[in-house]
Amino acid sequence: MNKKPISPIGHEPTQKKSWGKKLLIIFLIFLLLIGGLYAYVTLVFLPKNLKNIIVSKAEEFLHRKVTIGSIDAKIIQGITIKDLTILEPDSNPAQFIHIHEVNCQILLAPIFKSNLVIIPSIKIVQPEIHVTRTTENTFNFSDLLSPASPSSSVASAPVASSPAYKFAIHQLLIENGKIHFIDQSKPAIFSETLDQINLNASLSLSQKLQFDLNSTLLSSNSPLQLKGAYELTSKKAQLDGSIQNIDLALYAAQFLDAKINVLRKGTLREAAFKINYAENNIEASGKIDLAQADIRLSKTQHFSGDVNLSRFSGTYKNGDIEGTVDLNAEVEALEFAPLHLAQTNFSVQLSSFSFSKDTLKTAGNITADHVHLKVDPSIEYKGILK
């Protein structure tokens, strides 16, 4: 009878150990390959090729020279672009936009399913934009708003179109931005800088857009604040804002036609407002403090002095307006024939007013000192109005 050979004691455990070592070595080699591939993609392939791709596509789209200092691209952390510069058109070497740094996080997984690129956040650090209105009354970005020429959209042969990608940005952050504005369209060149721009804008899953903007007008060191929200589904909107220390007459002369500009002088010491919009209805409230105003409607109708609209609130609904007003004015001169006021305090407190179907209704108090009312040479009143 043939007997099967008996394995030596301890041979099977030794064989298992050798297989375990082989699997461990294979696993370590696999990790090294993955690590090396990741290092090559993030340190060599992505920075070199991505920079060329972004610059090429940006120049093709903008028709302007675009430069990038460096790109740090990591699959998990996202993309960091430093020293992004867009020049003026027509080979002009001047800068149109310069951004110190852009940080962008991207979720890649959805790309392969629905061609949707989800960007959780974009952070733009120290952007600087130069806006110019030329002597021809055009802007240095007008070429970006014009449609592409027909020749650029005609293909010589049918080309298989690549799938179109959609981008969803959930948060936009801007830190310490600047916008320089120069107006060369009028004989007196006007310039202003919107400085220290900080913006936090976000879009929630409920389709609600919210933003918070803070900035400063550099020439007068005037703080500007805007905060608002907009619901994409219900079309409801809310906007809160405030601004201080603005030479209102300077901006009125620059941006309003001389035929409709009635403000010759005036400083906006403070203005604050709150506006709500829903279903074509508007609610507004706020206050305005205007100093050293000179308002001229015509040669015989003008006002000079300080105006403090300490409170106003109103609603607009179906063409009808109603609200309340508290106004105080230190009048230097008021000519509105047949009414003449000089060196007086003028106060208006309307507990209610309404304007509907060409009819104005008011309720409240109006007081003034040193009133001069002259209807004609034979009818004249001087005194107090209450």
C-alpha positions as CSV (number, residue, x, y, z in Angstrom):
1,M,0.0,0.0,0.0
2,N,1.3,3.4,-1.0
3,K,1.4,6.0,1.8
4,K,1.2,9.7,1.2
5,P,4.3,11.6,2.3
6,I,3.8,13.4,5.6
7,S,4.6,17.2,5.4
8,P,7.2,18.4,7.8
9,I,5.8,20.0,10.9
10,G,5.5,23.8,10.5
11,H,5.7,23.9,6.7
12,E,2.1,25.3,6.1
13,P,2.5,28.3,8.5
14,T,5.8,29.2,6.9
15,Q,4.2,29.1,3.4
16,K,1.4,31.5,4.7
17,K,4.0,33.9,6.1
18,S,5.8,34.1,2.8
19,W,2.5,34.9,1.0
20,G,1.8,37.5,3.5
21,K,5.1,39.2,3.0
22,K,4.6,39.1,-0.8
23,L,1.2,40.8,-0.5
24,L,2.7,43.4,1.9
25,I,5.5,44.2,-0.6
26,I,3.0,44.4,-3.5
27,F,0.8,46.7,-1.4
28,L,3.8,49.0,-0.5
29,I,4.9,49.1,-4.2
30,F,1.3,50.0,-5.2
31,L,1.3,52.8,-2.6
32,L,4.7,54.1,-3.9
33,L,3.3,54.1,-7.4
34,I,0.2,56.0,-6.4
35,G,2.3,58.4,-4.3
36,G,4.7,59.0,-7.1
37,L,1.9,59.5,-9.6
38,Y,0.2,61.9,-7.3
39,A,3.4,63.8,-6.7
40,Y,4.1,64.0,-10.5
41,V,0.5,65.1,-11.3
42,T,0.4,67.8,-8.6
43,L,4.0,69.0,-8.8
44,V,4.8,68.7,-12.5
45,F,1.9,67.9,-14.8
46,L,-0.9,70.0,-13.4
47,P,1.1,73.3,-12.7
48,K,2.9,73.1,-16.1
49,N,0.0,72.1,-18.3
50,L,-2.8,73.8,-16.4
51,K,-1.0,77.1,-16.6
52,N,-0.7,76.9,-20.3
53,I,-4.3,75.7,-20.7
54,I,-5.7,78.6,-18.6
55,V,-3.6,81.3,-20.3
56,S,-4.4,80.0,-23.8
57,K,-8.2,79.7,-23.1
58,A,-8.3,83.1,-21.4
59,E,-6.5,84.9,-24.2
60,E,-8.7,83.2,-26.8
61,F,-11.9,84.3,-24.9
62,L,-10.8,87.8,-23.9
63,H,-8.7,88.7,-27.0
64,R,-6.2,90.2,-24.5
65,K,-2.7,89.3,-23.2
66,V,-3.0,87.2,-20.0
67,T,-0.1,86.2,-17.8
68,I,0.1,84.0,-14.7
69,G,3.0,84.0,-12.2
70,S,2.5,80.5,-10.8
71,I,-0.1,77.8,-10.3
72,D,-0.1,75.4,-7.3
73,A,-2.6,72.7,-8.2
74,K,-3.5,69.8,-5.8
75,I,-6.2,67.3,-6.4
76,I,-7.7,67.6,-3.0
77,Q,-6.8,71.1,-1.8
78,G,-7.7,72.8,-5.1
79,I,-5.9,75.4,-7.3
80,T,-4.0,78.5,-6.2
81,I,-3.1,81.0,-8.9
82,K,-0.7,83.9,-8.1
83,D,-0.1,87.1,-10.0
84,L,-2.8,86.9,-12.6
85,T,-2.7,89.8,-15.0
86,I,-5.0,90.8,-17.8
87,L,-3.7,93.7,-20.0
88,E,-5.6,96.4,-21.9
89,P,-6.7,95.5,-25.5
90,D,-4.9,96.3,-28.7
91,S,-1.4,95.3,-27.4
92,N,-1.6,98.1,-24.8
93,P,0.9,97.1,-22.1
94,A,-1.1,98.8,-19.3
95,Q,-2.8,96.5,-16.7
96,F,-6.6,96.2,-16.9
97,I,-6.8,93.6,-14.0
98,H,-4.2,92.3,-11.6
99,I,-5.0,89.7,-8.9
100,H,-2.4,88.8,-6.3
101,E,-3.9,85.4,-5.6
102,V,-6.9,83.2,-6.4
103,N,-7.8,80.2,-4.3
104,C,-10.3,77.8,-5.9
105,Q,-11.7,74.6,-4.5
106,I,-13.2,72.2,-7.0
107,L,-15.2,69.0,-6.6
108,L,-14.2,66.7,-9.4
109,A,-16.5,63.8,-8.9
110,P,-19.7,65.2,-10.4
111,I,-17.9,66.1,-13.7
112,F,-18.0,62.5,-14.8
113,K,-21.7,62.1,-14.1
114,S,-23.5,65.3,-15.1
115,N,-20.9,67.6,-16.5
116,L,-21.4,69.8,-13.4
117,V,-18.3,71.4,-11.8
118,I,-19.1,72.3,-8.2
119,I,-16.9,75.0,-6.8
120,P,-17.4,75.3,-3.0
121,S,-15.5,78.5,-2.8
122,I,-13.4,81.0,-4.7
123,K,-11.2,83.4,-2.7
124,I,-9.8,86.4,-4.6
125,V,-7.0,88.3,-2.7
126,Q,-6.1,91.9,-3.6
127,P,-7.8,92.3,-7.0
128,E,-7.1,95.6,-8.7
129,I,-9.2,96.8,-11.6
130,H,-8.6,99.9,-13.8
131,V,-11.7,101.3,-15.4
132,T,-11.4,104.1,-18.0
133,R,-14.0,106.0,-19.9
134,T,-12.3,107.4,-22.9
135,T,-12.8,110.6,-24.8
136,E,-15.0,108.7,-27.3
137,N,-17.3,108.0,-24.3
138,T,-16.5,104.2,-24.4
139,F,-15.0,102.1,-21.7
140,N,-11.9,100.1,-21.7
141,F,-14.0,96.9,-21.2
142,S,-16.5,97.7,-24.0
143,D,-14.8,95.1,-26.3
144,L,-15.6,92.4,-23.7
145,L,-19.3,93.2,-24.0
146,S,-19.5,93.2,-27.8
147,P,-20.6,89.9,-29.4
148,A,-18.0,87.7,-31.1
149,S,-17.4,88.3,-34.8
150,P,-19.3,85.9,-37.1
151,S,-16.1,84.7,-38.7
152,S,-14.9,83.3,-35.4
153,S,-18.0,81.1,-35.0
154,V,-17.9,79.6,-38.5
155,A,-16.2,76.2,-38.7
156,S,-14.7,74.8,-41.9
157,A,-15.9,71.3,-41.2
158,P,-18.2,69.7,-38.7
159,V,-16.5,69.0,-35.4
160,A,-17.8,66.8,-32.7
161,S,-18.7,69.0,-29.9
162,S,-17.4,68.2,-26.4
163,P,-19.9,68.1,-23.6
164,A,-20.7,71.5,-22.1
165,Y,-19.8,71.9,-18.5
166,K,-21.9,73.9,-16.0
167,F,-20.3,75.6,-13.0
168,A,-21.9,76.0,-9.6
169,I,-20.2,78.5,-7.3
170,H,-21.4,78.4,-3.7
171,Q,-19.2,81.1,-2.2
172,L,-17.2,84.0,-3.5
173,L,-14.8,85.9,-1.2
174,I,-13.0,89.1,-2.2
175,E,-10.3,90.5,0.2
176,N,-8.8,94.0,0.0
177,G,-9.8,94.8,-3.6
178,K,-9.5,98.1,-5.5
179,I,-11.3,99.7,-8.5
180,H,-9.6,102.7,-10.1
181,F,-11.9,104.8,-12.2
182,I,-10.8,107.6,-14.7
183,D,-13.3,109.6,-16.8
184,Q,-11.7,111.3,-19.8
185,S,-15.0,112.0,-21.6
186,K,-15.2,115.6,-20.2
187,P,-12.9,118.5,-20.3
188,A,-12.1,118.1,-16.6
189,I,-10.7,114.6,-16.0
190,F,-12.3,112.9,-13.1
191,S,-10.8,110.1,-11.1
192,E,-11.9,108.0,-8.1
193,T,-10.8,104.8,-6.3
194,L,-13.1,102.4,-4.6
195,D,-10.7,101.0,-2.0
196,Q,-10.6,98.2,0.6
197,I,-13.3,96.2,-1.1
198,N,-14.3,93.2,0.9
199,L,-17.1,90.9,-0.3
200,N,-18.7,87.7,1.0
201,A,-21.3,86.3,-1.4
202,S,-22.9,82.9,-1.1
203,L,-25.6,80.8,-2.7
204,S,-27.4,78.4,-0.4
205,L,-29.0,75.1,-1.2
206,S,-32.4,76.8,-0.9
207,Q,-31.4,79.0,-3.9
208,K,-31.0,82.1,-1.8
209,L,-28.2,84.5,-2.8
210,Q,-26.7,86.6,0.1
211,F,-23.9,89.2,0.0
212,D,-22.1,91.5,2.3
213,L,-20.0,94.3,0.8
214,N,-17.8,96.9,2.5
215,S,-15.6,99.5,0.8
216,T,-14.3,103.0,1.0
217,L,-14.3,105.9,-1.5
218,L,-10.6,106.9,-1.3
219,S,-10.8,110.6,-2.2
220,S,-13.1,111.5,0.7
221,N,-12.4,108.4,2.9
222,S,-16.1,107.7,2.8
223,P,-17.3,104.3,4.1
224,L,-19.8,102.3,2.0
225,Q,-21.7,99.3,3.2
226,L,-24.2,97.1,1.2
227,K,-25.9,94.0,2.4
228,G,-28.6,92.1,0.7
229,A,-30.3,88.8,-0.2
230,Y,-32.2,87.5,-3.2
231,E,-34.4,84.4,-3.4
232,L,-34.2,82.9,-6.9
233,T,-37.4,81.0,-6.7
234,S,-39.8,83.6,-5.1
235,K,-38.0,86.6,-6.7
236,K,-37.9,88.4,-3.3
237,A,-35.1,90.8,-2.6
238,Q,-33.7,92.8,0.3
239,L,-31.1,95.5,0.3
240,D,-29.6,97.5,3.2
241,G,-27.0,100.2,2.6
242,S,-25.3,103.2,4.1
243,I,-22.7,105.8,3.0
244,Q,-21.1,108.8,4.7
245,N,-19.2,112.0,3.8
246,I,-19.9,112.2,0.0
247,D,-19.5,115.4,-2.1
248,L,-22.8,114.7,-3.8
249,A,-22.6,117.7,-6.1
250,L,-19.2,116.5,-7.5
251,Y,-20.7,113.1,-8.5
252,A,-23.9,114.7,-9.8
253,A,-21.9,117.0,-12.1
254,Q,-19.9,114.1,-13.3
255,F,-22.6,111.6,-14.0
256,L,-25.8,113.6,-14.7
257,D,-26.6,115.6,-17.7
258,A,-26.3,119.4,-17.2
259,K,-30.0,119.8,-18.2
260,I,-31.3,117.6,-15.4
261,N,-28.7,118.3,-12.7
262,V,-30.2,120.6,-10.2
263,L,-27.7,120.2,-7.4
264,R,-25.0,122.9,-7.6
265,K,-23.5,122.2,-4.1
266,G,-24.0,119.8,-1.3
267,T,-22.3,117.2,0.9
268,L,-24.1,114.0,1.9
269,R,-23.1,113.6,5.5
270,E,-25.0,110.4,6.0
271,A,-27.5,108.2,4.1
272,A,-29.0,104.9,5.2
273,F,-31.7,102.9,3.5
274,K,-33.5,99.6,3.6
275,I,-35.5,98.2,0.6
276,N,-37.7,95.1,0.3
277,Y,-39.1,93.9,-2.9
278,A,-41.7,91.2,-3.4
279,E,-44.3,90.6,-6.1
280,N,-43.9,94.1,-7.7
281,N,-44.3,95.7,-4.3
282,I,-41.6,97.9,-2.8
283,E,-41.1,98.9,0.8
284,A,-38.4,101.5,1.6
285,S,-37.2,103.3,4.7
286,G,-34.2,105.3,5.8
287,K,-32.7,108.7,6.5
288,I,-30.7,111.4,4.6
289,D,-28.5,114.2,6.0
290,L,-27.5,116.7,3.3
291,A,-25.3,119.8,4.3
292,Q,-24.7,123.1,2.5
293,A,-27.0,122.2,-0.3
294,D,-27.6,124.5,-3.3
295,I,-30.5,123.2,-5.4
296,R,-31.6,125.3,-8.4
297,L,-34.7,124.2,-10.3
298,S,-34.8,127.5,-12.3
299,K,-33.8,131.1,-12.0
300,T,-36.7,131.9,-9.7
301,Q,-36.8,128.6,-7.9
302,H,-34.0,127.5,-5.7
303,F,-33.0,126.3,-2.2
304,S,-29.9,126.7,-0.1
305,G,-29.2,125.3,3.4
306,D,-29.1,122.0,5.3
307,V,-31.7,119.2,5.0
308,N,-32.1,116.4,7.5
309,L,-34.6,113.8,6.5
310,S,-34.4,112.0,9.8
311,R,-37.0,109.4,8.9
312,F,-38.9,108.3,5.9
313,S,-40.8,105.1,5.1
314,G,-43.0,104.3,2.2
315,T,-44.6,101.6,0.1
316,Y,-45.3,101.3,-3.6
317,K,-48.1,99.0,-4.6
318,N,-50.0,98.8,-7.8
319,G,-49.0,102.4,-8.8
320,D,-50.0,103.8,-5.4
321,I,-47.5,105.4,-2.9
322,E,-48.0,106.0,0.8
323,G,-45.8,106.6,3.8
324,T,-44.5,108.9,6.5
325,V,-41.9,111.7,6.6
326,D,-40.0,113.7,9.2
327,L,-37.9,116.5,7.7
328,N,-36.0,119.4,9.2
329,A,-34.2,122.1,7.3
330,E,-32.0,125.1,8.2
331,V,-32.9,127.3,5.4
332,E,-30.6,130.0,4.2
333,A,-32.8,130.9,1.3
334,L,-35.9,129.4,-0.3
335,E,-37.4,131.0,-3.4
336,F,-40.5,129.2,-4.7
337,A,-42.9,131.9,-5.8
338,P,-45.0,133.0,-4.1
339,L,-43.2,131.6,-1.0
340,H,-40.0,133.2,0.2
341,L,-38.0,131.9,3.2
342,A,-34.7,133.3,4.6
343,Q,-32.6,132.3,7.6
344,T,-35.3,130.1,9.1
345,N,-35.9,126.7,10.5
346,F,-38.4,124.7,8.4
347,S,-40.0,121.5,9.7
348,V,-42.2,119.0,8.1
349,Q,-43.8,116.1,10.0
350,L,-46.2,114.1,7.9
351,S,-47.8,111.3,9.9
352,S,-49.2,110.0,6.6
353,F,-49.1,110.9,2.9
354,S,-50.5,109.1,-0.1
355,F,-50.4,109.6,-3.9
356,S,-52.9,107.7,-6.0
357,K,-54.6,108.5,-9.3
358,D,-52.9,111.9,-9.5
359,T,-54.2,112.9,-6.1
360,L,-51.9,113.8,-3.2
361,K,-53.2,113.5,0.4
362,T,-51.2,114.5,3.5
363,A,-51.7,114.7,7.3
364,G,-49.2,116.3,9.6
365,N,-47.5,119.5,10.7
366,I,-45.5,122.2,8.8
367,T,-43.8,125.0,10.7
368,A,-41.4,127.8,9.6
369,D,-40.1,131.0,11.0
370,H,-39.5,134.2,9.1
371,V,-41.9,133.4,6.3
372,H,-42.4,136.0,3.5
373,L,-45.4,135.2,1.3
374,K,-46.1,137.6,-1.5
375,V,-49.0,136.7,-3.8
376,D,-49.0,140.1,-5.7
377,P,-48.0,143.6,-4.8
378,S,-51.2,144.2,-2.8
379,I,-51.2,140.9,-0.8
380,E,-48.2,140.1,1.3
381,Y,-47.6,138.2,4.6
382,K,-44.5,138.2,6.8
383,G,-44.4,136.1,10.0
384,I,-44.6,132.6,11.3
385,L,-46.1,129.7,9.4
386,K,-47.6,126.8,11.4
